[in-house]
Amino acid sequence: MERHMTQAPTAGADLFEIIRTTRSMRRLKPDPIPDALIDQVLEAGVCAANGGNMQSWRFLVIQDPSIKAAVAVWYRRGWHEVTAPRYRAAGPPSGASPERFARMLAAAEHLADHLHEAPVWIVPCLTGEVTRTSGASIYPAVQNMLLAARALGLGCTLTTVHLRFEKEAEAALGLPENVHSYALLPLGYPSGRFGPVRRAALADVVFRDRWGEV
């Protein structure tokens, strides 16, 4: 059944300011989140672009401590055994100081060890066959939810570390065989402060008409 979105944009909200300050918030408080706010985040997700408007997405909202504990086992292994060693071996990306890189790693490790404490997880999923273009029908929804969380004062981050042990994590989530998760969004009130994201300058990443031409 088709629904109409009834929540109007907050007066005075600056979309571009929200975009510029939607940082990955990995240190989250365990305080409960009202259902109304969770629904606002989800409604932002289902407003996103998706292929042919087929809406083959499904969003699993996890609040059950036993499910979170079971999945967190695989997430921690994914971080400590695979992802963290690769990051440390690669070192800071271009433009990032060793200190900033170390802070990011510390925050990511905190999330790995405390993921189960986040009061709400949203697991964006797609039904059907996985192809190279599948993400085009789910990641716009993920970005919408990240922006909505920021607008509501909620901390969130996009992580896929659980997919290092995809079969085990998805079994712990109770997903059917024809459904796959594409991310995990831990949601909670942030322990830290929102602030500007740090990204490379446009001149470093944008080409005009031909590859390599700025």
Backbone as a chain_set.jsonl record, in Angstrom:
{"seq": "MERHMTQAPTAGADLFEIIRTTRSMRRLKPDPIPDALIDQVLEAGVCAANGGNMQSWRFLVIQDPSIKAAVAVWYRRGWHEVTAPRYRAAGPPSGASPERFARMLAAAEHLADHLHEAPVWIVPCLTGEVTRTSGASIYPAVQNMLLAARALGLGCTLTTVHLRFEKEAEAALGLPENVHSYALLPLGYPSGRFGPVRRAALADVVFRDRWGEV", "coords": {"N": [[0.845, -1.196, 0.0], [0.586, 2.168, -0.893], [2.131, 4.951, 0.693], [1.933, 8.307, 1.923], [4.42, 10.667, 2.67], [4.39, 12.411, 5.631], [5.813, 14.1, 7.257], [7.031, 17.277, 7.493], [9.878, 19.197, 6.293], [12.244, 20.402, 8.687], [11.935, 23.697, 9.827], [14.139, 26.119, 8.641], [16.243, 24.376, 8.467], [19.366, 23.613, 7.123], [20.255, 22.058, 4.361], [22.776, 21.724, 3.131], [24.532, 22.319, 5.177], [23.954, 20.242, 6.922], [24.834, 18.096, 5.324], [27.581, 18.71, 5.227], [28.321, 18.263, 7.839], [27.827, 15.677, 8.563], [29.285, 13.451, 10.041], [31.014, 10.312, 10.599], [29.792, 8.808, 13.332], [30.929, 7.019, 15.813], [31.025, 6.479, 18.467], [28.648, 5.837, 20.652], [25.86, 6.504, 22.773], [24.074, 4.364, 25.063], [21.44, 5.026, 25.469], [17.874, 4.798, 25.054], [16.086, 5.263, 21.935], [13.396, 7.201, 20.822], [10.579, 5.69, 19.198], [9.354, 7.238, 17.243], [11.388, 8.847, 16.191], [13.07, 6.936, 15.082], [11.388, 6.01, 13.077], [11.257, 8.316, 11.493], [13.849, 8.411, 10.46], [13.828, 6.04, 8.965], [11.777, 6.635, 7.135], [13.01, 8.617, 5.669], [14.852, 7.033, 4.386], [13.251, 5.404, 2.666], [12.409, 7.264, 0.881], [14.338, 7.516, -0.993], [16.129, 7.435, -4.169], [15.796, 4.66, -6.418], [16.317, 1.751, -8.43], [14.111, 1.773, -11.105], [12.035, 2.286, -9.42], [11.411, -0.003, -8.006], [11.663, -0.735, -5.409], [12.863, -2.845, -3.917], [14.122, -3.019, -1.607], [14.616, -3.833, 1.871], [14.358, -3.147, 5.322], [15.869, -3.992, 8.165], [15.259, -3.628, 11.49], [17.02, -3.701, 14.351], [16.772, -4.335, 17.733], [16.852, -6.165, 19.677], [18.712, -7.497, 22.263], [19.951, -10.05, 22.262], [20.178, -10.79, 19.576], [21.816, -8.744, 18.641], [24.112, -9.274, 20.141], [24.906, -11.757, 19.084], [25.477, -11.161, 16.381], [27.446, -9.243, 16.73], [29.672, -10.673, 17.517], [30.739, -11.672, 15.11], [31.206, -9.304, 13.816], [33.215, -8.134, 15.428], [35.279, -9.982, 15.006], [35.628, -9.602, 12.266], [36.63, -6.99, 12.264], [38.981, -7.073, 13.976], [40.474, -9.19, 12.911], [40.643, -8.862, 10.145], [39.935, -6.236, 8.907], [41.093, -4.131, 10.533], [43.919, -4.851, 10.638], [44.528, -4.441, 7.892], [44.038, -1.693, 7.491], [45.98, -0.632, 9.235], [48.321, -1.568, 8.099], [48.298, -0.241, 5.681], [48.464, 2.448, 6.386], [48.121, 6.074, 6.953], [45.784, 7.744, 4.784], [46.281, 9.822, 1.833], [46.758, 13.17, 2.689], [45.825, 12.961, 5.264], [46.753, 13.252, 8.629], [49.037, 11.355, 10.706], [48.109, 11.39, 13.344], [45.375, 12.036, 13.157], [44.523, 9.841, 11.687], [45.057, 7.811, 13.495], [43.188, 8.462, 15.473], [40.831, 7.936, 14.106], [41.063, 5.16, 13.734], [41.011, 4.349, 16.411], [38.412, 5.089, 17.133], [36.938, 3.465, 15.405], [37.696, 0.975, 16.347], [36.627, 1.117, 18.889], [33.905, 1.083, 18.22], [33.76, -1.506, 17.14], [34.159, -3.058, 19.415], [32.066, -2.296, 21.003], [29.721, -2.416, 19.627], [27.342, -3.817, 20.086], [26.147, -2.358, 22.06], [24.932, -0.148, 21.005], [21.78, 1.355, 20.778], [19.961, 0.909, 18.677], [19.992, -0.831, 15.63], [20.038, -0.403, 12.132], [19.601, -2.395, 9.41], [20.17, -2.337, 6.159], [18.789, -4.007, 3.43], [18.633, -5.986, 0.393], [16.454, -7.739, -1.78], [16.707, -10.681, -3.803], [18.896, -11.35, -6.672], [22.376, -10.633, -6.417], [24.174, -8.111, -8.006], [26.616, -6.164, -9.869], [25.493, -3.639, -10.011], [23.668, -3.538, -7.997], [23.921, -2.102, -5.6], [23.163, 0.468, -6.258], [20.505, 0.66, -5.767], [20.187, 0.688, -3.058], [22.148, 2.063, -1.543], [21.653, 4.878, -1.916], [19.44, 5.142, -0.204], [20.645, 4.539, 2.21], [22.374, 6.753, 2.511], [20.462, 8.802, 2.694], [19.336, 8.1, 5.161], [21.497, 8.452, 6.887], [21.815, 11.231, 6.707], [19.334, 12.065, 7.675], [19.454, 11.104, 10.304], [21.514, 12.712, 11.279], [20.254, 15.245, 11.092], [18.357, 14.947, 13.052], [19.846, 14.895, 15.301], [21.021, 12.493, 15.966], [23.569, 10.028, 16.244], [25.4, 8.136, 13.829], [26.766, 5.657, 11.607], [28.006, 4.341, 8.524], [28.713, 1.05, 8.108], [30.37, -1.913, 6.988], [31.641, -4.023, 8.029], [30.738, -6.366, 9.187], [30.276, -7.966, 7.027], [32.61, -9.228, 6.407], [32.442, -11.695, 7.442], [30.205, -12.832, 6.043], [28.186, -14.889, 5.584], [27.898, -16.028, 8.121], [27.219, -13.813, 9.723], [24.857, -12.925, 8.496], [23.269, -15.131, 8.905], [23.057, -15.017, 11.673], [21.579, -12.71, 11.831], [19.229, -13.644, 10.899], [18.407, -13.635, 8.228], [16.605, -14.48, 5.231], [17.542, -16.81, 2.579], [17.494, -15.563, 0.08], [17.905, -12.903, 0.553], [20.041, -10.171, 1.177], [22.316, -8.359, 3.219], [23.52, -4.999, 3.017], [24.806, -3.144, 4.451], [25.429, -1.961, 7.794], [23.888, 0.009, 10.128], [24.578, 1.455, 12.977], [22.746, 3.129, 15.424], [22.371, 5.913, 17.534], [22.379, 8.236, 20.329], [24.998, 10.561, 20.129], [28.228, 10.323, 21.705], [30.248, 12.106, 21.28], [30.839, 15.236, 19.524], [29.119, 16.67, 16.726], [30.645, 17.666, 13.664], [32.581, 19.32, 11.085], [33.101, 17.385, 8.117], [36.115, 15.945, 6.82], [37.613, 16.203, 3.816], [39.182, 15.55, 0.619], [40.298, 18.196, -1.558], [38.265, 19.531, -4.242], [39.74, 19.861, -6.594], [41.494, 17.789, -6.48], [40.093, 15.511, -7.005], [38.258, 15.766, -9.05], [37.666, 15.661, -12.503], [37.535, 17.366, -15.681], [35.65, 16.872, -18.43], [37.683, 15.197, -19.704], [39.503, 12.364, -18.575], [41.81, 12.974, -16.047], [42.123, 15.625, -16.653], [41.916, 18.811, -15.273]], "CA": [[0.0, 0.0, 0.0], [1.391, 3.387, -1.007], [1.949, 5.908, 1.781], [2.423, 9.647, 1.685], [5.252, 11.133, 3.762], [3.671, 13.521, 6.244], [6.699, 14.942, 8.056], [7.603, 18.391, 6.731], [11.248, 19.531, 6.672], [12.388, 21.32, 9.805], [12.113, 25.079, 9.394], [15.48, 26.661, 8.807], [17.285, 23.357, 8.323], [20.233, 23.859, 5.975], [20.663, 20.759, 3.835], [24.209, 21.66, 2.866], [25.213, 22.272, 6.476], [23.79, 18.861, 7.395], [25.752, 17.269, 4.532], [28.969, 19.004, 5.602], [28.617, 17.883, 9.222], [27.419, 14.292, 8.815], [30.48, 12.643, 10.29], [30.81, 8.973, 11.151], [29.746, 8.864, 14.791], [31.133, 5.622, 16.206], [30.9, 6.365, 19.929], [27.224, 6.081, 20.845], [25.304, 6.237, 24.1], [23.087, 3.275, 25.026], [20.097, 5.542, 25.776], [16.869, 4.419, 24.045], [15.657, 6.257, 20.946], [11.947, 7.108, 20.596], [10.179, 5.06, 17.94], [9.017, 8.258, 16.252], [12.625, 9.272, 15.528], [13.507, 5.815, 14.243], [10.53, 6.012, 11.89], [11.659, 9.43, 10.63], [15.054, 7.986, 9.745], [13.427, 5.036, 7.976], [11.019, 7.293, 6.068], [13.99, 9.258, 4.797], [15.43, 5.971, 3.565], [12.37, 4.925, 1.593], [12.225, 8.342, -0.097], [15.521, 7.575, -1.852], [16.087, 6.892, -5.524], [16.096, 3.227, -6.545], [16.122, 1.339, -9.815], [12.757, 1.514, -11.577], [11.14, 2.402, -8.263], [10.965, -1.351, -7.651], [11.632, -0.778, -3.941], [13.171, -4.208, -3.466], [14.82, -2.919, -0.328], [13.971, -4.141, 3.141], [15.162, -2.552, 6.391], [15.731, -4.763, 9.398], [15.562, -2.809, 12.668], [17.421, -4.617, 15.417], [16.882, -3.823, 19.092], [16.951, -7.339, 20.547], [20.111, -7.651, 22.713], [20.523, -11.359, 21.934], [20.561, -10.764, 18.164], [22.981, -7.857, 18.528], [25.277, -9.97, 20.698], [25.318, -12.817, 18.161], [26.085, -10.557, 15.191], [28.641, -8.508, 17.146], [30.801, -11.614, 17.54], [31.325, -11.71, 13.768], [31.706, -7.958, 13.523], [34.507, -7.976, 16.111], [36.27, -10.784, 14.283], [35.901, -8.919, 11.001], [37.489, -5.841, 12.526], [40.282, -7.391, 14.561], [41.225, -10.166, 12.129], [40.764, -8.511, 8.726], [39.888, -4.822, 8.536], [42.077, -3.32, 11.267], [45.283, -5.077, 10.131], [44.708, -3.841, 6.564], [44.172, -0.248, 7.68], [47.259, -0.309, 9.871], [49.387, -1.843, 7.143], [48.249, 0.766, 4.619], [48.85, 3.751, 6.917], [47.186, 7.177, 6.702], [45.562, 8.118, 3.38], [46.838, 11.111, 1.445], [46.119, 14.333, 3.288], [45.465, 12.716, 6.665], [47.909, 13.166, 9.515], [49.067, 10.117, 11.499], [47.303, 11.569, 14.555], [43.968, 11.928, 12.774], [44.311, 8.453, 11.292], [45.026, 7.034, 14.735], [41.903, 8.723, 16.13], [39.809, 7.204, 13.362], [41.198, 3.746, 14.062], [40.563, 4.151, 17.79], [36.953, 5.159, 17.143], [36.435, 2.27, 14.73], [37.897, -0.154, 17.264], [35.615, 1.264, 19.94], [32.648, 0.591, 17.663], [33.839, -2.961, 17.033], [34.071, -3.668, 20.743], [30.856, -1.855, 21.702], [28.623, -2.346, 18.662], [26.118, -4.367, 20.669], [25.575, -1.398, 23.001], [24.116, 0.835, 20.278], [20.391, 0.955, 21.075], [19.231, 0.511, 17.475], [20.698, -1.045, 14.369], [19.254, -0.537, 10.909], [20.339, -3.223, 8.45], [19.554, -2.211, 4.832], [18.902, -5.257, 2.67], [17.971, -6.108, -0.897], [16.019, -9.083, -2.128], [17.053, -11.109, -5.153], [20.271, -11.594, -7.096], [23.354, -9.57, -6.202], [24.952, -7.785, -9.189], [27.488, -5.011, -9.684], [24.703, -2.41, -9.89], [22.662, -3.671, -6.946], [24.061, -1.066, -4.591], [22.499, 1.698, -6.691], [19.133, 0.647, -5.27], [20.137, 0.65, -1.594], [23.023, 3.058, -0.898], [20.996, 6.183, -1.769], [18.617, 5.083, 1.009], [21.571, 4.61, 3.34], [22.814, 8.141, 2.672], [19.32, 9.552, 3.212], [19.171, 7.808, 6.582], [22.593, 9.111, 7.591], [21.515, 12.66, 6.775], [18.185, 12.238, 8.564], [19.936, 10.921, 11.668], [22.236, 13.941, 11.642], [19.284, 16.324, 11.267], [17.625, 14.687, 14.288], [20.777, 14.868, 16.424], [21.408, 11.116, 16.253], [24.821, 9.589, 15.666], [25.273, 6.958, 12.973], [27.848, 5.465, 10.65], [27.827, 3.239, 7.577], [29.779, 0.067, 8.229], [30.13, -3.201, 6.326], [32.629, -4.953, 8.585], [30.11, -7.673, 9.447], [30.285, -8.761, 5.796], [33.833, -10.041, 6.35], [31.917, -13.036, 7.721], [28.868, -12.557, 5.545], [27.219, -15.968, 5.807], [27.667, -16.2, 9.553], [26.525, -12.639, 10.248], [23.493, -12.879, 7.983], [22.527, -16.186, 9.604], [22.755, -14.487, 13.003], [20.515, -11.724, 11.639], [18.01, -14.347, 10.529], [17.973, -13.272, 6.875], [16.343, -15.579, 4.297], [18.643, -17.055, 1.638], [17.424, -14.656, -1.078], [18.029, -11.536, 1.055], [21.416, -9.882, 1.601], [22.532, -7.05, 3.835], [24.499, -4.192, 2.302], [25.447, -2.27, 5.432], [24.86, -1.988, 9.141], [23.883, 1.379, 10.625], [24.299, 1.59, 14.406], [22.095, 4.417, 15.637], [22.28, 6.287, 18.942], [22.805, 9.601, 20.645], [26.47, 10.529, 20.089], [29.022, 10.738, 22.861], [31.04, 13.255, 20.837], [30.152, 16.345, 18.867], [29.128, 16.729, 15.276], [31.585, 18.662, 13.174], [32.773, 19.236, 9.638], [33.851, 16.254, 7.567], [37.394, 16.325, 6.209], [37.698, 15.543, 2.521], [40.135, 16.131, -0.326], [39.8, 19.316, -2.355], [37.681, 19.133, -5.522], [40.784, 19.807, -7.625], [42.215, 16.513, -6.373], [39.245, 14.356, -7.307], [37.318, 16.057, -10.137], [38.22, 15.918, -13.831], [36.588, 18.051, -16.556], [35.518, 16.332, -19.787], [38.587, 14.066, -19.981], [40.184, 11.832, -17.397], [43.109, 13.578, -15.752], [42.128, 17.073, -16.928], [41.23, 19.585, -14.234]], "C": [[0.877, 1.242, 0.0], [1.079, 4.33, 0.142], [2.489, 7.256, 1.35], [3.233, 10.078, 2.9], [4.64, 12.402, 4.344], [4.58, 14.486, 6.992], [7.32, 16.024, 7.185], [9.034, 18.652, 7.173], [11.266, 20.524, 7.825], [12.651, 22.725, 9.285], [13.538, 25.531, 9.654], [16.596, 25.639, 8.661], [18.064, 23.617, 7.037], [20.768, 22.516, 5.488], [22.166, 20.677, 3.672], [25.016, 21.657, 4.156], [25.107, 20.874, 7.076], [24.741, 17.933, 6.65], [27.19, 17.462, 5.005], [29.331, 18.54, 7.002], [28.126, 16.481, 9.572], [28.665, 13.412, 8.885], [30.08, 11.233, 10.708], [30.902, 9.064, 12.666], [29.776, 7.431, 15.313], [31.057, 5.4, 17.706], [29.481, 6.813, 20.293], [26.8, 5.738, 22.27], [24.255, 5.125, 24.004], [21.654, 3.726, 25.272], [19.094, 5.154, 24.687], [16.49, 5.589, 23.145], [14.154, 6.114, 20.755], [11.62, 6.503, 19.231], [9.886, 6.089, 16.854], [10.25, 8.739, 15.504], [13.159, 8.171, 14.625], [12.692, 5.795, 12.95], [10.88, 7.163, 10.95], [12.9, 9.077, 9.819], [14.689, 6.994, 8.646], [12.637, 5.66, 6.83], [11.938, 8.04, 5.117], [14.617, 8.222, 3.869], [14.539, 5.584, 2.405], [11.984, 6.031, 0.619], [13.339, 8.364, -1.139], [15.245, 7.04, -3.253], [16.413, 5.407, -5.492], [15.676, 2.787, -7.93], [14.676, 1.012, -10.161], [11.69, 1.682, -10.517], [10.576, 1.042, -7.851], [10.892, -1.54, -6.139], [11.831, -2.199, -3.403], [13.974, -4.203, -2.169], [13.948, -3.399, 0.823], [14.909, -3.618, 4.228], [14.873, -3.298, 7.69], [16.177, -3.891, 10.569], [15.811, -3.753, 13.835], [17.527, -3.867, 16.742], [17.041, -4.945, 20.115], [18.408, -7.555, 20.962], [20.738, -8.98, 22.312], [20.951, -11.415, 20.469], [21.808, -9.904, 17.991], [24.236, -8.559, 19.043], [25.805, -11.023, 19.73], [26.018, -12.243, 16.931], [27.395, -9.867, 15.556], [29.87, -9.4, 17.241], [31.516, -11.614, 16.194], [31.86, -10.359, 13.356], [33.074, -7.76, 14.166], [35.596, -8.77, 15.406], [36.633, -10.122, 12.957], [36.832, -7.741, 11.184], [38.884, -6.264, 12.95], [41.126, -8.313, 13.674], [41.488, -9.723, 10.691], [40.927, -7.006, 8.516], [40.968, -4.003, 9.228], [43.507, -3.588, 10.801], [45.536, -4.444, 8.762], [44.869, -2.329, 6.667], [45.548, 0.105, 8.228], [48.422, -0.544, 8.92], [49.447, -0.775, 6.056], [48.709, 2.13, 5.105], [47.869, 4.834, 6.531], [47.01, 7.435, 5.209], [46.161, 9.484, 3.098], [46.046, 12.248, 2.079], [45.723, 14.166, 4.731], [46.731, 12.595, 7.501], [47.886, 11.835, 10.258], [48.181, 10.217, 12.738], [45.809, 11.405, 14.238], [43.615, 10.493, 12.394], [44.214, 7.561, 12.526], [43.714, 7.233, 15.484], [40.775, 7.973, 15.429], [39.854, 5.725, 13.704], [40.707, 3.45, 15.476], [39.039, 4.17, 17.878], [36.341, 3.921, 16.496], [36.593, 1.038, 15.617], [36.901, -0.096, 18.425], [34.266, 0.732, 19.449], [32.65, -0.932, 17.595], [33.619, -3.64, 18.381], [32.785, -3.32, 21.484], [29.637, -1.799, 20.789], [27.295, -2.778, 19.277], [25.435, -3.397, 21.628], [24.759, -0.308, 22.304], [22.65, 0.428, 20.41], [19.613, 0.432, 19.875], [20.22, 0.247, 16.352], [19.662, -1.012, 13.245], [20.12, -1.282, 9.902], [19.63, -3.127, 7.102], [19.832, -3.464, 4.001], [18.244, -5.107, 1.299], [17.571, -7.56, -1.105], [16.491, -9.41, -3.542], [18.544, -11.217, -5.396], [21.154, -10.371, -6.861], [24.163, -9.363, -7.477], [25.795, -6.551, -8.908], [26.693, -3.732, -9.446], [23.684, -2.466, -8.75], [22.713, -2.521, -5.946], [23.384, 0.24, -4.955], [21.077, 1.783, -6.17], [19.056, 0.548, -3.751], [20.991, 1.74, -0.95], [22.466, 4.48, -0.918], [20.107, 6.238, -0.524], [19.489, 5.18, 2.252], [22.005, 6.056, 3.578], [21.67, 9.018, 3.195], [19.157, 9.341, 4.714], [20.284, 8.434, 7.417], [22.313, 10.599, 7.77], [20.34, 12.931, 7.719], [18.605, 12.092, 10.024], [20.66, 12.172, 12.145], [21.269, 15.086, 11.925], [18.516, 16.189, 12.575], [18.535, 14.645, 15.511], [21.205, 13.479, 16.84], [22.729, 10.79, 15.574], [24.624, 8.3, 14.884], [26.537, 6.834, 12.138], [27.483, 4.312, 9.73], [28.999, 2.288, 7.764], [29.372, -1.228, 7.539], [31.055, -4.285, 6.882], [32.019, -6.331, 8.85], [30.15, -8.574, 8.219], [31.612, -9.474, 5.562], [33.498, -11.502, 6.654], [30.436, -13.023, 7.34], [27.859, -13.646, 5.887], [26.878, -16.106, 7.279], [26.864, -15.034, 10.134], [25.079, -12.597, 9.764], [22.637, -13.996, 8.575], [22.137, -15.712, 11.001], [21.66, -13.436, 12.945], [19.186, -12.371, 11.28], [17.498, -14.016, 9.149], [17.665, -14.516, 6.043], [17.472, -15.689, 3.272], [18.652, -16.072, 0.477], [17.51, -13.187, -0.672], [19.451, -11.331, 1.544], [21.495, -8.482, 2.194], [23.646, -6.328, 3.085], [25.24, -3.234, 3.231], [24.841, -2.574, 6.787], [24.995, -0.572, 9.678], [23.568, 1.375, 12.116], [23.825, 3.016, 14.691], [21.999, 4.7, 17.137], [22.629, 7.748, 19.139], [24.324, 9.606, 20.768], [27.109, 10.941, 21.406], [29.851, 11.978, 22.529], [30.176, 14.302, 20.173], [30.173, 16.177, 17.358], [30.112, 17.818, 14.84], [31.81, 18.47, 11.695], [33.532, 17.973, 9.227], [35.137, 16.785, 6.936], [37.569, 15.516, 4.936], [38.737, 16.247, 1.656], [39.48, 17.283, -1.076], [39.243, 18.805, -3.685], [38.74, 18.975, -6.606], [41.538, 18.485, -7.611], [41.385, 15.326, -6.852], [38.304, 14.562, -8.493], [38.078, 16.334, -11.427], [37.12, 16.544, -14.699], [36.692, 17.516, -17.984], [36.397, 15.13, -20.073], [39.303, 13.673, -18.708], [41.552, 12.475, -17.237], [43.157, 15.07, -15.995], [41.308, 17.801, -15.86], [40.918, 20.99, -14.716]], "O": [[1.805, 1.354, 0.802], [-0.079, 4.496, 0.526], [3.389, 7.34, 0.515], [2.797, 9.885, 4.035], [4.401, 13.365, 3.615], [4.153, 15.59, 7.33], [8.054, 15.721, 6.245], [9.38, 18.361, 8.318], [10.394, 21.389, 7.92], [13.491, 22.922, 8.407], [14.074, 25.347, 10.747], [17.772, 25.995, 8.723], [17.468, 23.818, 5.979], [21.629, 21.912, 6.128], [22.773, 19.67, 4.034], [26.084, 21.048, 4.212], [26.064, 20.377, 7.67], [25.385, 17.081, 7.262], [27.931, 16.492, 5.163], [30.512, 18.432, 7.331], [28.021, 16.136, 10.749], [29.035, 12.735, 7.926], [28.945, 10.996, 11.12], [31.962, 9.36, 13.216], [28.773, 6.719, 15.26], [31.028, 4.259, 18.167], [29.157, 8.0, 20.249], [27.317, 4.804, 22.884], [23.618, 4.969, 22.963], [20.743, 2.899, 25.285], [19.439, 5.181, 23.505], [16.565, 6.751, 23.545], [13.675, 5.0, 20.543], [12.299, 6.772, 18.239], [10.141, 5.839, 15.676], [10.174, 9.013, 14.306], [13.646, 8.444, 13.527], [13.237, 5.59, 11.866], [10.809, 7.002, 9.732], [12.991, 9.403, 8.636], [15.185, 7.096, 7.523], [12.804, 5.263, 5.677], [11.688, 8.097, 3.913], [14.88, 8.507, 2.701], [15.013, 5.449, 1.277], [11.301, 5.767, -0.371], [13.284, 9.159, -2.077], [14.283, 6.31, -3.491], [17.195, 4.946, -4.66], [14.784, 3.381, -8.535], [14.083, 0.097, -9.59], [10.551, 1.256, -10.71], [9.431, 0.935, -7.411], [10.155, -2.394, -5.645], [11.075, -2.679, -2.559], [14.439, -5.242, -1.701], [12.719, -3.373, 0.756], [16.128, -3.648, 4.06], [13.77, -3.233, 8.233], [17.331, -3.468, 10.633], [14.927, -4.503, 14.249], [18.27, -2.893, 16.861], [17.334, -4.691, 21.284], [19.26, -7.774, 20.101], [21.939, -9.035, 22.048], [21.974, -12.021, 20.149], [22.742, -10.284, 17.285], [25.303, -8.445, 18.441], [27.017, -11.168, 19.572], [27.035, -12.777, 16.488], [28.351, -9.901, 14.78], [30.993, -8.927, 17.064], [32.744, -11.562, 16.136], [32.852, -10.27, 12.632], [33.997, -7.269, 13.515], [36.712, -8.28, 15.231], [37.802, -10.086, 12.571], [37.721, -7.51, 10.364], [39.869, -5.85, 12.339], [42.354, -8.227, 13.683], [42.461, -10.167, 10.081], [41.951, -6.559, 8.001], [41.688, -3.254, 8.568], [44.254, -2.634, 10.584], [46.638, -3.963, 8.499], [45.732, -1.748, 6.01], [46.2, 1.03, 7.744], [49.401, 0.202, 8.936], [50.527, -0.444, 5.566], [49.284, 2.897, 4.333], [46.881, 4.556, 5.852], [47.975, 7.355, 4.449], [46.508, 10.218, 4.023], [44.817, 12.28, 2.011], [45.32, 15.137, 5.372], [47.674, 11.906, 7.112], [46.819, 11.244, 10.424], [47.567, 9.228, 13.139], [45.081, 10.723, 14.959], [42.543, 9.995, 12.738], [43.378, 6.66, 12.583], [43.181, 6.287, 16.065], [39.875, 7.44, 16.079], [38.818, 5.103, 13.937], [40.064, 2.427, 15.715], [38.443, 3.372, 18.601], [35.342, 3.39, 16.983], [35.727, 0.163, 15.635], [36.399, -1.123, 18.882], [33.571, 0.019, 20.173], [31.661, -1.575, 17.949], [32.965, -4.679, 18.462], [32.445, -3.965, 22.475], [28.626, -1.195, 21.145], [26.254, -2.175, 19.017], [24.269, -3.59, 21.975], [23.974, 0.382, 22.954], [22.314, -0.733, 20.176], [18.71, -0.391, 20.028], [21.167, 1.007, 16.151], [18.554, -1.527, 13.391], [21.23, -0.856, 9.582], [18.596, -3.766, 6.908], [20.973, -3.913, 3.892], [17.414, -4.224, 1.08], [18.258, -8.483, -0.666], [16.654, -8.516, -4.373], [19.349, -11.181, -4.465], [20.739, -9.233, -7.076], [24.77, -10.305, -7.986], [25.699, -5.96, -7.832], [27.166, -2.833, -8.752], [22.915, -1.522, -8.567], [21.677, -2.028, -5.5], [23.061, 1.039, -4.076], [20.498, 2.868, -6.135], [17.972, 0.344, -3.206], [20.606, 2.29, 0.082], [22.777, 5.247, -0.007], [20.033, 7.274, 0.137], [19.116, 5.827, 3.23], [22.002, 6.529, 4.715], [21.891, 9.88, 4.046], [18.875, 10.285, 5.452], [20.039, 8.896, 8.532], [22.542, 11.16, 8.842], [20.352, 13.907, 8.469], [18.168, 12.86, 10.881], [20.452, 12.635, 13.267], [21.449, 15.819, 12.897], [18.074, 17.186, 13.146], [18.074, 14.394, 16.624], [21.702, 13.293, 17.951], [22.977, 11.23, 14.451], [23.783, 7.473, 15.234], [27.287, 7.798, 11.984], [26.737, 3.413, 10.116], [30.152, 2.682, 7.595], [28.196, -1.593, 7.507], [31.225, -5.338, 6.268], [32.709, -7.346, 8.749], [30.07, -9.796, 8.339], [31.732, -10.248, 4.613], [34.174, -12.42, 6.189], [29.55, -13.178, 8.181], [26.79, -13.354, 6.424], [25.715, -16.278, 7.644], [25.948, -15.235, 10.933], [24.176, -12.269, 10.534], [21.427, -13.838, 8.732], [21.025, -15.97, 11.461], [20.894, -13.281, 13.897], [18.138, -11.729, 11.347], [16.295, -14.099, 8.899], [18.387, -15.508, 6.135], [18.267, -14.761, 3.118], [19.718, -15.774, -0.061], [17.214, -12.311, -1.485], [20.011, -12.184, 2.232], [20.832, -7.552, 1.735], [24.585, -6.948, 2.585], [26.202, -2.586, 2.817], [23.879, -3.333, 6.911], [26.091, -0.012, 9.685], [22.398, 1.298, 12.489], [24.44, 3.985, 14.246], [21.597, 3.834, 17.914], [23.115, 8.413, 18.224], [24.887, 8.744, 21.443], [26.593, 11.797, 22.124], [30.121, 12.801, 23.403], [28.948, 14.263, 20.248], [31.11, 15.619, 16.788], [30.368, 18.77, 15.578], [31.269, 17.532, 11.108], [34.474, 17.551, 9.897], [35.214, 17.957, 6.566], [37.662, 14.289, 4.976], [39.12, 17.387, 1.922], [38.258, 17.335, -1.21], [39.688, 17.778, -4.197], [38.657, 18.071, -7.437], [42.15, 18.103, -8.608], [41.929, 14.246, -7.081], [37.62, 13.624, -8.9], [39.012, 17.135, -11.451], [35.934, 16.293, -14.488], [37.71, 17.696, -18.652], [35.922, 14.139, -20.626], [39.661, 14.511, -17.881], [42.349, 12.513, -18.174], [44.117, 15.73, -15.596], [40.161, 17.447, -15.587], [40.341, 21.784, -13.972]]}, "num_chains": 1, "name": "protein.A"}
